[in-house]
Structure formats: structure tokens, C-alpha cells
Amino acid sequence: MADNKDMRGPQDRTRIAMGEDYEVDYWTDKFGVSREALQRAVDTVGNSADAVERHLKSS
């Protein structure tokens, strides 16, 4: 099934898809960080939402 671009949150809440603007909007709002900070965290620990959250909290 194709992505529904009208969705406000991610399809798979365990992974962060940096290529989807609506998902980036969801995660930056959830974590209270900029897109750049989210990208750095994903680059560092991968796209697991749990790993990114732990990384951001420890920074």
C-alpha cells in the first residue's frame, strides 16, 4: 500500500523516515528538536525511534 501523504504521523512508529516530510514533522514535534538535530541523531544511532529518543535525551 502506498504512503498516504495526508497522514500526520508515521506509519511505523518504531522507525524514523527522514525522507517523508510529514514523518519528520511528527518526530521533530514529538522530540522537541530541529530537523537538523533529528538528522544528526539518525545519522549517529540509526532510524530506530527508541534509539534516537535515548540519544537525544542523553545529549
Buried (B, 14 or more C-beta within 10 A) or exposed (E): EEEEEEEEEBEEEEBBBBEBEBBBBBBBEBBEBEEEBBBBBBEEBEBBBEBBBEBBEEE
